[in-house]
Amino acid sequence: MKSTLKPSFKNLSAAALAVTLAALALFVVRAALLTDTAAAQTASGTTKVVKGTEASTSKPGYDTATNASAVVSPKVGESAPEFRLPYATQEKIYFGKPDEYMTLASQRGKNIILAFYPADWSGGCTTEVCTFRDTFAELAKLNAVVLGISGDYVFSHQEWAKHHKLPFPLLSDHDHSVARAYASYNDKYGLNNRTIFLIDKEGVVRYVNLAFKAGDKTHYDTLRAELEKLK
């Protein structure tokens, strides 16, 4: 499925436009260095608790051989790290009131597709979210929700969600504390790797893909097959 990078700034407020343009400029600088191939995850130690955006008191080690944070991703059968993050939908921005932020616990009872991605407005990420958009009704029949997560601001998230009519929320992990806990952050480039975690109704990790390919249909098919097992 092909998606073109054609952001529309027609209805942006001055503040939202400034933030979005800044995010785009940052992406342009870094995109040339970033590849869709996620860094291999090799390290020792695990991370079980995520601080969210309010605090991040320590930074995991850095593996210079893999360009990846030195943490091990949550494994299948383990409880997924909890988080609390601001987010945006097409209709509204949830920012400034932590009690309204998205948490993993708030989605208990549903199967969660937690999709870490590098940046709003980029070609690969647009392909990914639009693919999830186009299959969202089918995923909903399997009691699944999609949560997209990157380091972009909620203002960029909302404009991107409106532009592509995304039916699911986009979470803003601006300090990348959640991405680090899920071994999905690339320290060298300052962006998330493209990874997928399938979390069941009880908050347990059931499937992990640390090298998800936005344009590879087999990756979506495998995710769907794993989701089918949770019925």
C-alpha positions as a LaTeX table, in Angstrom:
\begin{tabular}{lrrr}
\hline
Residue & $x$ (\AA) & $y$ (\AA) & $z$ (\AA) \\
\hline
Met1 & 0.00 & 0.00 & 0.00 \\
Lys2 & 1.45 & 3.33 & $-1.00$ \\
Ser3 & 0.90 & 6.54 & 0.91 \\
Thr4 & 2.32 & 9.89 & $-0.11$ \\
Leu5 & 3.74 & 12.49 & 2.19 \\
Lys6 & 1.36 & 15.41 & 1.66 \\
Pro7 & 0.74 & 17.18 & 4.97 \\
Ser8 & $-1.88$ & 19.90 & 4.88 \\
Phe9 & $-1.34$ & 23.04 & 6.90 \\
Lys10 & $-4.53$ & 24.75 & 5.73 \\
Asn11 & $-6.36$ & 24.65 & 9.05 \\
Leu12 & $-3.42$ & 24.87 & 11.44 \\
Ser13 & $-3.35$ & 27.54 & 14.12 \\
Ala14 & $-0.18$ & 29.63 & 14.32 \\
Ala15 & 1.04 & 27.74 & 17.39 \\
Ala16 & 0.28 & 24.31 & 15.97 \\
Leu17 & 1.90 & 25.28 & 12.67 \\
Ala18 & 5.08 & 26.39 & 14.41 \\
Val19 & 5.33 & 23.16 & 16.39 \\
Thr20 & 4.55 & 21.01 & 13.36 \\
Leu21 & 7.12 & 22.79 & 11.19 \\
Ala22 & 9.71 & 22.39 & 13.94 \\
Ala23 & 8.95 & 18.67 & 14.14 \\
Leu24 & 9.24 & 18.38 & 10.37 \\
Ala25 & 12.57 & 20.21 & 10.36 \\
Leu26 & 13.92 & 17.89 & 13.03 \\
Phe27 & 12.76 & 14.88 & 11.05 \\
Val28 & 14.44 & 16.10 & 7.86 \\
Val29 & 17.76 & 16.45 & 9.67 \\
Arg30 & 17.55 & 13.00 & 11.17 \\
Ala31 & 15.68 & 11.06 & 8.49 \\
Ala32 & 18.71 & 10.79 & 6.23 \\
Leu33 & 20.48 & 8.91 & 8.98 \\
Leu34 & 17.60 & 6.69 & 10.03 \\
Thr35 & 16.73 & 3.39 & 8.36 \\
Asp36 & 13.60 & 1.33 & 8.81 \\
Thr37 & 15.68 & $-1.53$ & 10.11 \\
Ala38 & 15.37 & $-1.50$ & 13.89 \\
Ala39 & 18.58 & $-1.91$ & 15.82 \\
Ala40 & 19.21 & $-5.35$ & 17.23 \\
Gln41 & 18.36 & $-5.56$ & 20.88 \\
Thr42 & 21.32 & $-6.97$ & 22.85 \\
Ala43 & 21.87 & $-6.07$ & 26.44 \\
Ser44 & 21.54 & $-7.13$ & 30.06 \\
Gly45 & 19.01 & $-6.13$ & 32.68 \\
Thr46 & 15.32 & $-5.37$ & 32.34 \\
Thr47 & 13.07 & $-2.38$ & 32.84 \\
Lys48 & 9.72 & $-2.95$ & 34.52 \\
Val49 & 8.49 & 0.50 & 35.51 \\
Val50 & 7.99 & 3.46 & 33.20 \\
Lys51 & 7.83 & 7.01 & 34.52 \\
Gly52 & 5.92 & 8.57 & 31.63 \\
Thr53 & 6.62 & 12.15 & 30.60 \\
Glu54 & 6.55 & 13.66 & 34.08 \\
Ala55 & 9.88 & 12.12 & 35.12 \\
Ser56 & 12.76 & 10.07 & 33.88 \\
Thr57 & 15.47 & 9.93 & 36.52 \\
Ser58 & 17.90 & 7.59 & 34.78 \\
Lys59 & 18.96 & 6.74 & 31.27 \\
Pro60 & 19.73 & 3.17 & 30.21 \\
Gly61 & 23.17 & 2.32 & 28.91 \\
Tyr62 & 24.07 & 2.64 & 25.26 \\
Asp63 & 25.28 & $-0.20$ & 23.07 \\
Thr64 & 27.63 & 1.36 & 20.52 \\
Ala65 & 27.64 & $-1.81$ & 18.43 \\
Thr66 & 23.89 & $-1.76$ & 17.82 \\
Asn67 & 22.99 & 1.93 & 18.30 \\
Ala68 & 20.34 & 0.76 & 20.74 \\
Ser69 & 19.58 & 1.52 & 24.38 \\
Ala70 & 21.03 & $-1.22$ & 26.55 \\
Val71 & 17.77 & $-2.63$ & 27.85 \\
Val72 & 15.99 & $-5.85$ & 27.06 \\
Ser73 & 12.49 & $-5.56$ & 25.64 \\
Pro74 & 9.57 & $-7.06$ & 27.57 \\
Lys75 & 9.37 & $-10.72$ & 26.63 \\
Val76 & 6.36 & $-12.76$ & 25.63 \\
Gly77 & 4.62 & $-13.89$ & 28.81 \\
Glu78 & 5.81 & $-10.92$ & 30.87 \\
Ser79 & 3.66 & $-8.04$ & 32.10 \\
Ala80 & 3.95 & $-5.00$ & 29.84 \\
Pro81 & 5.47 & $-1.90$ & 31.50 \\
Glu82 & 2.81 & 0.56 & 32.59 \\
Phe83 & 2.87 & 4.15 & 31.33 \\
Arg84 & 0.99 & 7.44 & 31.49 \\
Leu85 & 1.28 & 9.75 & 28.47 \\
Pro86 & $-0.45$ & 12.74 & 26.87 \\
Tyr87 & $-2.06$ & 11.96 & 23.54 \\
Ala88 & $-4.13$ & 13.28 & 20.68 \\
Thr89 & $-6.96$ & 12.10 & 18.48 \\
Gln90 & $-8.50$ & 13.76 & 15.44 \\
Glu91 & $-10.95$ & 15.50 & 17.72 \\
Lys92 & $-9.01$ & 16.47 & 20.83 \\
Ile93 & $-5.64$ & 16.93 & 22.50 \\
Tyr94 & $-5.18$ & 15.49 & 25.98 \\
Phe95 & $-2.33$ & 17.49 & 27.44 \\
Gly96 & $-1.73$ & 19.30 & 30.73 \\
Lys97 & $-4.08$ & 17.18 & 32.86 \\
Pro98 & $-2.27$ & 13.97 & 33.85 \\
Asp99 & $-5.50$ & 12.39 & 35.07 \\
Glu100 & $-6.69$ & 12.45 & 31.42 \\
Tyr101 & $-3.52$ & 10.90 & 29.99 \\
Met102 & $-3.50$ & 7.49 & 28.36 \\
Thr103 & $-2.42$ & 4.58 & 30.55 \\
Leu104 & $-1.98$ & 0.94 & 29.76 \\
Ala105 & $-4.24$ & 0.06 & 32.68 \\
Ser106 & $-7.09$ & 2.10 & 31.18 \\
Gln107 & $-7.14$ & $-0.29$ & 28.22 \\
Arg108 & $-7.39$ & $-3.43$ & 30.34 \\
Gly109 & $-9.95$ & $-5.82$ & 28.88 \\
Lys110 & $-8.83$ & $-5.08$ & 25.30 \\
Asn111 & $-6.01$ & $-6.44$ & 23.17 \\
Ile112 & $-3.52$ & $-3.64$ & 22.55 \\
Ile113 & $-1.34$ & $-3.15$ & 19.49 \\
Leu114 & 1.37 & $-0.83$ & 20.84 \\
Ala115 & 3.14 & 0.61 & 17.79 \\
Phe116 & 6.35 & 2.60 & 18.33 \\
Tyr117 & 7.35 & 4.63 & 15.26 \\
Pro118 & 10.02 & 7.25 & 14.40 \\
Ala119 & 8.12 & 10.41 & 13.42 \\
Asp120 & 4.84 & 11.93 & 12.23 \\
Trp121 & 4.60 & 12.90 & 8.55 \\
Ser122 & 7.38 & 10.53 & 7.42 \\
Gly123 & 6.77 & 8.17 & 4.51 \\
Gly124 & 7.20 & 4.86 & 6.31 \\
Cys125 & 5.22 & 5.96 & 9.33 \\
Thr126 & 2.41 & 7.26 & 7.11 \\
Thr127 & 2.27 & 3.87 & 5.40 \\
Glu128 & 2.08 & 2.16 & 8.78 \\
Val129 & $-0.66$ & 4.24 & 10.38 \\
Cys130 & $-2.74$ & 4.25 & 7.19 \\
Thr131 & $-2.50$ & 0.46 & 7.01 \\
Phe132 & $-3.74$ & 0.21 & 10.58 \\
Arg133 & $-6.46$ & 2.75 & 9.73 \\
Asp134 & $-7.65$ & 0.70 & 6.75 \\
Thr135 & $-7.80$ & $-2.51$ & 8.81 \\
Phe136 & $-9.05$ & $-0.90$ & 12.01 \\
Ala137 & $-12.60$ & $-2.29$ & 11.71 \\
Glu138 & $-11.25$ & $-5.82$ & 11.32 \\
Leu139 & $-8.95$ & $-5.37$ & 14.29 \\
Ala140 & $-11.83$ & $-4.04$ & 16.39 \\
Lys141 & $-13.74$ & $-7.28$ & 15.75 \\
Leu142 & $-10.85$ & $-9.02$ & 17.50 \\
Asn143 & $-11.26$ & $-6.68$ & 20.49 \\
Ala144 & $-8.06$ & $-4.86$ & 19.56 \\
Val145 & $-7.07$ & $-1.22$ & 19.85 \\
Val146 & $-4.10$ & 0.51 & 18.26 \\
Leu147 & $-1.92$ & 2.93 & 20.23 \\
Gly148 & 0.68 & 4.75 & 18.13 \\
Ile149 & 3.59 & 6.23 & 20.05 \\
Ser150 & 6.48 & 8.53 & 19.12 \\
Gly151 & 8.39 & 11.47 & 20.54 \\
Asp152 & 6.38 & 14.06 & 18.56 \\
Tyr153 & 4.31 & 16.71 & 20.31 \\
Val154 & 0.55 & 16.22 & 20.66 \\
Phe155 & $-0.05$ & 19.19 & 18.31 \\
Ser156 & 1.71 & 17.41 & 15.47 \\
His157 & $-0.10$ & 14.19 & 16.40 \\
Gln158 & $-3.51$ & 15.81 & 16.09 \\
Glu159 & $-2.83$ & 17.43 & 12.73 \\
Trp160 & $-1.42$ & 14.18 & 11.37 \\
Ala161 & $-4.39$ & 12.22 & 12.72 \\
Lys162 & $-6.83$ & 14.68 & 11.14 \\
His163 & $-4.97$ & 14.68 & 7.83 \\
His164 & $-5.14$ & 10.89 & 7.52 \\
Lys165 & $-8.42$ & 10.41 & 9.45 \\
Leu166 & $-6.82$ & 8.06 & 11.94 \\
Pro167 & $-9.39$ & 6.34 & 14.20 \\
Phe168 & $-6.93$ & 5.62 & 17.02 \\
Pro169 & $-4.90$ & 7.77 & 19.45 \\
Leu170 & $-1.29$ & 8.88 & 19.05 \\
Leu171 & 0.69 & 9.08 & 22.28 \\
Ser172 & 3.43 & 11.64 & 22.90 \\
Asp173 & 6.48 & 10.12 & 24.61 \\
His174 & 8.59 & 13.25 & 24.23 \\
Asp175 & 11.40 & 12.22 & 26.58 \\
His176 & 11.29 & 8.66 & 25.18 \\
Ser177 & 11.12 & 7.11 & 28.66 \\
Val178 & 8.43 & 4.66 & 27.55 \\
Ala179 & 10.26 & 3.79 & 24.33 \\
Arg180 & 13.39 & 3.07 & 26.37 \\
Ala181 & 11.47 & 0.75 & 28.69 \\
Tyr182 & 10.25 & $-1.17$ & 25.64 \\
Ala183 & 13.73 & $-1.23$ & 24.05 \\
Ser184 & 12.31 & 0.80 & 21.18 \\
Tyr185 & 14.48 & 3.93 & 21.30 \\
Asn186 & 17.54 & 4.63 & 19.17 \\
Asp187 & 19.87 & 6.84 & 21.20 \\
Lys188 & 22.12 & 7.62 & 18.26 \\
Tyr189 & 19.39 & 9.21 & 16.14 \\
Gly190 & 17.05 & 10.41 & 18.89 \\
Leu191 & 14.03 & 8.64 & 17.37 \\
Asn192 & 12.03 & 5.51 & 18.08 \\
Asn193 & 12.76 & 2.32 & 16.23 \\
Arg194 & 9.73 & 0.83 & 14.48 \\
Thr195 & 8.52 & $-1.90$ & 16.83 \\
Ile196 & 5.27 & $-3.68$ & 17.66 \\
Phe197 & 4.05 & $-5.16$ & 20.93 \\
Leu198 & 0.80 & $-7.11$ & 21.20 \\
Ile199 & $-0.51$ & $-6.95$ & 24.75 \\
Asp200 & $-3.48$ & $-9.05$ & 25.83 \\
Lys201 & $-6.55$ & $-8.15$ & 27.91 \\
Glu202 & $-4.67$ & $-8.84$ & 31.14 \\
Gly203 & $-1.69$ & $-6.64$ & 30.28 \\
Val204 & 0.62 & $-9.51$ & 29.30 \\
Val205 & 2.90 & $-9.32$ & 26.25 \\
Arg206 & 1.88 & $-11.92$ & 23.67 \\
Tyr207 & 3.89 & $-10.94$ & 20.59 \\
Val208 & 6.94 & $-8.76$ & 19.90 \\
Asn209 & 8.41 & $-7.54$ & 16.61 \\
Leu210 & 11.48 & $-5.36$ & 17.12 \\
Ala211 & 12.07 & $-4.92$ & 13.38 \\
Phe212 & 8.58 & $-4.19$ & 12.07 \\
Lys213 & 8.44 & $-3.25$ & 8.37 \\
Ala214 & 5.86 & $-0.64$ & 7.49 \\
Gly215 & 5.60 & $-1.76$ & 3.88 \\
Asp216 & 5.75 & $-5.53$ & 4.40 \\
Lys217 & 2.33 & $-7.20$ & 4.31 \\
Thr218 & 3.68 & $-10.36$ & 5.93 \\
His219 & 4.42 & $-8.42$ & 9.11 \\
Tyr220 & 0.80 & $-7.29$ & 9.37 \\
Asp221 & $-0.41$ & $-10.81$ & 8.58 \\
Thr222 & 1.77 & $-12.27$ & 11.33 \\
Leu223 & 0.48 & $-9.70$ & 13.80 \\
Arg224 & $-3.09$ & $-10.52$ & 12.80 \\
Ala225 & $-2.45$ & $-14.25$ & 13.24 \\
Glu226 & $-1.10$ & $-13.65$ & 16.75 \\
Leu227 & $-4.13$ & $-11.53$ & 17.54 \\
Glu228 & $-6.44$ & $-14.30$ & 16.33 \\
Lys229 & $-4.93$ & $-16.56$ & 19.00 \\
Leu230 & $-6.24$ & $-14.24$ & 21.71 \\
Lys231 & $-9.92$ & $-14.65$ & 20.83 \\
\hline
\end{tabular}
